[in-house]
Amino acid sequence: MEIRHGGLGDVPAVLAMFDRAVAWLVGQGRVGQWGQEPFSGQAARVETVSGWAAGGGMRIAMLDGRPAGCMALGAACLLYTS
């Protein structure tokens, strides 16, 4: 596994990871954390992820040449519920 700096080009992959996580949570009946709508369809979520990428705090975990995870570094605590 390799950890690298993320950028605006990583936004679609990160949104796709969140979309898969939301779908899994919905399938488990656990909608309290991120709701039921995919992140990619919510302008505020897209703006947040884009801000991580543009602000220099995004890190991408790569496994076998593919994005496997994302971490956002910054001074402020992120909101975990909608």
N, CA and C atoms as a LAMMPS dump frame, in Angstrom:
ITEM: TIMESTEP
0
ITEM: NUMBER OF ATOMS
246
ITEM: BOX BOUNDS ff ff ff
-5.0000000000000000e+02 5.0000000000000000e+02
-5.0000000000000000e+02 5.0000000000000000e+02
-5.0000000000000000e+02 5.0000000000000000e+02
ITEM: ATOMS id mol type element x y z
1 1 1 N 0.848 -1.163 0
2 1 2 C 0 0 0
3 1 3 C 0.896 1.23 0
4 2 1 N 0.454 2.234 -0.721
5 2 2 C 1.156 3.513 -0.805
6 2 3 C 0.169 4.619 -0.429
7 3 1 N 0.63 5.601 0.327
8 3 2 C -0.173 6.777 0.657
9 3 3 C 0.423 7.951 -0.108
10 4 1 N -0.426 8.655 -0.841
11 4 2 C 0.054 9.798 -1.621
12 4 3 C -0.869 10.99 -1.412
13 5 1 N -0.369 12.162 -1.795
14 5 2 C -1.204 13.361 -1.764
15 5 3 C -2.319 13.214 -2.794
16 6 1 N -3.496 13.656 -2.422
17 6 2 C -4.621 13.644 -3.349
18 6 3 C -4.785 14.998 -4.014
19 7 1 N -5.528 15.01 -5.097
20 7 2 C -5.797 16.237 -5.829
21 7 3 C -7.188 16.212 -6.426
22 8 1 N -7.5 17.25 -7.166
23 8 2 C -8.834 17.363 -7.759
24 8 3 C -9.171 16.181 -8.663
25 9 1 N -8.183 15.585 -9.289
26 9 2 C -8.421 14.425 -10.135
27 9 3 C -8.889 13.197 -9.369
28 10 1 N -8.718 13.207 -8.053
29 10 2 C -9.134 12.082 -7.211
30 10 3 C -10.566 12.207 -6.71
31 11 1 N -11.174 13.365 -6.892
32 11 2 C -12.52 13.599 -6.354
33 11 3 C -13.523 12.545 -6.825
34 12 1 N -13.6 12.203 -8.117
35 12 2 C -14.574 11.177 -8.53
36 12 3 C -14.36 9.829 -7.833
37 13 1 N -13.111 9.415 -7.658
38 13 2 C -12.842 8.133 -7.002
39 13 3 C -13.237 8.178 -5.531
40 14 1 N -12.975 9.29 -4.868
41 14 2 C -13.331 9.419 -3.451
42 14 3 C -14.848 9.432 -3.291
43 15 1 N -15.535 10.17 -4.147
44 15 2 C -17.001 10.176 -4.091
45 15 3 C -17.558 8.776 -4.333
46 16 1 N -16.954 8.033 -5.248
47 16 2 C -17.407 6.662 -5.516
48 16 3 C -17.224 5.776 -4.285
49 17 1 N -16.116 5.962 -3.548
50 17 2 C -15.911 5.189 -2.319
51 17 3 C -16.991 5.522 -1.295
52 18 1 N -17.285 6.82 -1.14
53 18 2 C -18.355 7.213 -0.219
54 18 3 C -19.701 6.66 -0.682
55 19 1 N -19.971 6.71 -1.98
56 19 2 C -21.242 6.182 -2.501
57 19 3 C -21.398 4.704 -2.166
58 20 1 N -20.314 3.934 -2.312
59 20 2 C -20.376 2.505 -1.975
60 20 3 C -20.603 2.305 -0.476
61 21 1 N -19.971 3.135 0.34
62 21 2 C -20.159 3.031 1.791
63 21 3 C -21.599 3.366 2.177
64 22 1 N -22.158 4.415 1.574
65 22 2 C -23.548 4.789 1.854
66 22 3 C -24.483 3.651 1.446
67 23 1 N -24.265 3.078 0.272
68 23 2 C -25.11 1.975 -0.192
69 23 3 C -25.036 0.797 0.778
70 24 1 N -23.849 0.495 1.275
71 24 2 C -23.697 -0.603 2.227
72 24 3 C -24.447 -0.285 3.518
73 25 1 N -24.269 0.943 4.041
74 25 2 C -24.966 1.332 5.271
75 25 3 C -26.481 1.264 5.097
76 26 1 N -26.98 1.745 3.97
77 26 2 C -28.423 1.689 3.693
78 26 3 C -28.885 0.234 3.676
79 27 1 N -28.106 -0.638 3.045
80 27 2 C -28.445 -2.057 2.993
81 27 3 C -28.499 -2.707 4.362
82 28 1 N -27.765 -2.143 5.311
83 28 2 C -27.758 -2.64 6.685
84 28 3 C -28.829 -1.962 7.544
85 29 1 N -29.572 -1.018 6.937
86 29 2 C -30.582 -0.281 7.688
87 29 3 C -29.994 0.775 8.609
88 30 1 N -28.773 1.198 8.323
89 30 2 C -28.059 2.152 9.178
90 30 3 C -27.877 3.467 8.416
91 31 1 N -28.895 4.307 8.449
92 31 2 C -28.875 5.541 7.655
93 31 3 C -28.586 6.786 8.496
94 32 1 N -28.343 6.634 9.779
95 32 2 C -28.153 7.781 10.652
96 32 3 C -26.863 8.548 10.447
97 33 1 N -25.823 7.893 9.936
98 33 2 C -24.53 8.566 9.816
99 33 3 C -24.465 9.468 8.593
100 34 1 N -24.747 8.943 7.42
101 34 2 C -24.586 9.704 6.18
102 34 3 C -25.86 9.78 5.36
103 35 1 N -26.972 9.321 5.883
104 35 2 C -28.219 9.384 5.142
105 35 3 C -28.329 8.285 4.104
106 36 1 N -29.216 8.484 3.129
107 36 2 C -29.498 7.456 2.127
108 36 3 C -29.074 7.846 0.72
109 37 1 N -28.714 9.087 0.521
110 37 2 C -28.382 9.572 -0.823
111 37 3 C -26.883 9.463 -1.079
112 38 1 N -26.495 9.05 -2.281
113 38 2 C -25.075 9.001 -2.619
114 38 3 C -24.425 10.382 -2.478
115 39 1 N -23.188 10.4 -2.022
116 39 2 C -22.452 11.658 -1.899
117 39 3 C -22.341 12.358 -3.244
118 40 1 N -22.162 11.586 -4.302
119 40 2 C -21.953 12.186 -5.63
120 40 3 C -23.161 12.973 -6.112
121 41 1 N -24.321 12.754 -5.507
122 41 2 C -25.529 13.471 -5.886
123 41 3 C -25.874 14.628 -4.962
124 42 1 N -24.987 14.933 -4.026
125 42 2 C -25.23 16.01 -3.07
126 42 3 C -24.178 17.102 -3.26
127 43 1 N -24.617 18.263 -3.702
128 43 2 C -23.684 19.356 -4.006
129 43 3 C -22.789 19.696 -2.814
130 44 1 N -23.333 19.699 -1.616
131 44 2 C -22.53 20.051 -0.438
132 44 3 C -21.434 19.019 -0.184
133 45 1 N -21.749 17.739 -0.387
134 45 2 C -20.741 16.684 -0.189
135 45 3 C -19.651 16.775 -1.259
136 46 1 N -20.058 17.021 -2.503
137 46 2 C -19.085 17.174 -3.59
138 46 3 C -18.17 18.36 -3.286
139 47 1 N -18.741 19.449 -2.792
140 47 2 C -17.955 20.639 -2.451
141 47 3 C -16.968 20.341 -1.322
142 48 1 N -17.408 19.585 -0.324
143 48 2 C -16.524 19.224 0.787
144 48 3 C -15.337 18.411 0.306
145 49 1 N -15.596 17.363 -0.455
146 49 2 C -14.516 16.505 -0.95
147 49 3 C -13.599 17.303 -1.875
148 50 1 N -14.166 18.14 -2.706
149 50 2 C -13.356 18.986 -3.592
150 50 3 C -12.483 19.937 -2.778
151 51 1 N -13.018 20.44 -1.672
152 51 2 C -12.241 21.312 -0.795
153 51 3 C -11.058 20.604 -0.169
154 52 1 N -11.26 19.339 0.228
155 52 2 C -10.127 18.566 0.747
156 52 3 C -9.029 18.476 -0.301
157 53 1 N -9.443 18.189 -1.526
158 53 2 C -8.475 18.021 -2.611
159 53 3 C -7.759 19.33 -2.917
160 54 1 N -8.504 20.415 -2.99
161 54 2 C -7.922 21.71 -3.34
162 54 3 C -7.082 22.283 -2.2
163 55 1 N -7.421 21.93 -0.963
164 55 2 C -6.736 22.495 0.193
165 55 3 C -5.44 21.814 0.576
166 56 1 N -5.106 20.729 -0.083
167 56 2 C -3.844 20.055 0.192
168 56 3 C -3.889 19.042 1.319
169 57 1 N -5.047 18.843 1.945
170 57 2 C -5.128 17.922 3.07
171 57 3 C -5.555 16.515 2.723
172 58 1 N -5.861 16.272 1.464
173 58 2 C -6.335 14.943 1.073
174 58 3 C -5.159 13.993 0.858
175 59 1 N -5.305 12.793 1.402
176 59 2 C -4.35 11.715 1.158
177 59 3 C -5.134 10.531 0.605
178 60 1 N -4.518 9.846 -0.343
179 60 2 C -5.151 8.7 -0.989
180 60 3 C -4.304 7.46 -0.724
181 61 1 N -4.943 6.41 -0.232
182 61 2 C -4.284 5.119 -0.076
183 61 3 C -4.442 4.362 -1.387
184 62 1 N -3.333 3.931 -1.949
185 62 2 C -3.328 3.195 -3.211
186 62 3 C -2.945 1.746 -2.94
187 63 1 N -3.688 0.834 -3.528
188 63 2 C -3.405 -0.589 -3.41
189 63 3 C -3.458 -1.186 -4.807
190 64 1 N -2.368 -1.767 -5.232
191 64 2 C -2.275 -2.344 -6.574
192 64 3 C -2.638 -1.32 -7.65
193 65 1 N -2.208 -0.07 -7.441
194 65 2 C -2.422 0.976 -8.435
195 65 3 C -3.815 1.577 -8.454
196 66 1 N -4.653 1.202 -7.49
197 66 2 C -6.035 1.711 -7.455
198 66 3 C -6.311 2.372 -6.114
199 67 1 N -7.145 3.429 -6.089
200 67 2 C -7.496 4.058 -4.816
201 67 3 C -8.238 3.073 -3.911
202 68 1 N -7.767 2.981 -2.667
203 68 2 C -8.378 2.062 -1.71
204 68 3 C -8.934 2.779 -0.485
205 69 1 N -8.606 4.056 -0.334
206 69 2 C -9.085 4.804 0.814
207 69 3 C -8.686 6.255 0.707
208 70 1 N -9.28 7.066 1.564
209 70 2 C -9.015 8.502 1.573
210 70 3 C -8.974 8.986 3.013
211 71 1 N -8.102 9.95 3.255
212 71 2 C -8.016 10.595 4.555
213 71 3 C -7.908 12.092 4.304
214 72 1 N -8.585 12.88 5.12
215 72 2 C -8.504 14.336 5.003
216 72 3 C -7.862 14.892 6.266
217 73 1 N -6.78 15.631 6.092
218 73 2 C -6.067 16.234 7.211
219 73 3 C -6.397 17.715 7.28
220 74 1 N -6.573 18.225 8.479
221 74 2 C -6.844 19.646 8.629
222 74 3 C -6.978 20.022 10.088
223 75 1 N -7.166 21.305 10.318
224 75 2 C -7.242 21.825 11.677
225 75 3 C -8.628 21.665 12.292
226 76 1 N -9.66 21.544 11.475
227 76 2 C -11.032 21.491 11.975
228 76 3 C -11.552 20.061 12.013
229 77 1 N -12.37 19.768 13.004
230 77 2 C -13.027 18.471 13.105
231 77 3 C -14.139 18.392 12.06
232 78 1 N -14.227 17.282 11.379
233 78 2 C -15.253 17.087 10.356
234 78 3 C -16.565 16.651 10.994
235 79 1 N -17.672 17.006 10.367
236 79 2 C -18.983 16.545 10.82
237 79 3 C -19.219 15.139 10.288
238 80 1 N -19.65 14.232 11.139
239 80 2 C -19.838 12.847 10.733
240 80 3 C -21.29 12.474 10.512
241 81 1 N -22.19 13.367 10.835
242 81 2 C -23.602 13.093 10.6
243 81 3 C -24.19 14.183 9.735
244 82 1 N -25.298 13.864 9.081
245 82 2 C -25.925 14.86 8.211
246 82 3 C -26.927 15.677 8.982
